[in-house]
Amino acid sequence: MAKKHREDLPDIIHQKVGHRLKSAKDGRNPLFFGMGMFGTVGWAIAVPTLLGTLLGRWLDTLHQGQLSWTLTCMFIGMVSGCVVAWRWVTKKGGENE
């Protein structure tokens, strides 16, 4: 397997150099792309977490019991935000290379 990887290495390098040259020609800056992705990922996680927390607080005022709806909905919002962010990063990461 390592031998096959060495044989593919020149093709991989050629492909990556081609992508870099195309990005430079198109005027795309990888630094700004990374910063934009960082901000988008943050918002993709923060907004569902906040909405889940607000929904949980509202449910806690309606149904008071042993279960904390605030924590439950916050956790669900955070997990769903992470899933959305992960899908977005894998999609955009593949487009950028």
N, C-alpha and C positions, 0 to 999 in steps of 0.2 A: 504494500500500500504506500509506503514511504517513497518507493521508486517511482510509482505512478504520479505521486504528488510533485516530485522533482521534474518529471517530464512536462507536467502542466504548468509549472511555474513561469516559464517565459510567456505563455499565453495569458496567464493571469496578470502578470506585470504589464504586458502590452495593453490589455483591456483597461486596467486601472489608469494607466498613463493617458489613454484615449479619453476616458471619462474626465480626467483632470483638465486636459487641454480643451475639451468641449465646454466644460464649466467656465473656464477662463475666457473662452471666446464668447460665450453667451453672457458674460458679465456676472455670473453667480459667484458669490463669496461663501466658502464653506463655514467661515466663522459666523457670519450673519445667519446662515441656515441653521447652525447649531444653536445659536442664541434664540432664534425664533422657535425652534423645536422645544427648547427648554421651557420657554414661556407658555407654549401651547400645552405641553404636558402638565405643567403646573395648574393651569386653568381647567384642563380636562379632569383633573382629580379634585381640585378645590370646589368647583361648582356643584357636582353631584353630592359631595360630602356635606356641603352647606345646605343644599336642598333637603337631603335626607335628615339632617339634624333638625331643620325647621319643621319638617313633616312629623318627626318623632316627638318634638315638643308639643305640637298641636294634638297628636294622638294621646300623649300623656295627660293633657288637660281633659280629654274626653273620657278616657278609660284608665282610671288609676288602679294599679294592681301591682303584683310582684315583678312583672316584666317591665323593664325600662325601654319604652319605645324609642326614646331619644338615642340611646346607645345602639339599639338594634338597627334603626333606620340610618344612623350615621355610618355604621359599619357596612351596611348594604350599599349606601351611596359611595363610600370610599372604594369598595371592591369594584363596583360597576365603573367608577371613574378610572381605576387602574386598568381594567379590561379595555375600556375605550382608548385610553392613552397608549397601551401596549399595541393595540391593533393599528392605531394611527402611526406610531413610530415604526413598526415593521413595514407598513405600506409606504411611508415616505422614505424610509431608509433604503428600501429596495429601489425606489424611483431615482434616488440621488446617486446611486452607484452605477 
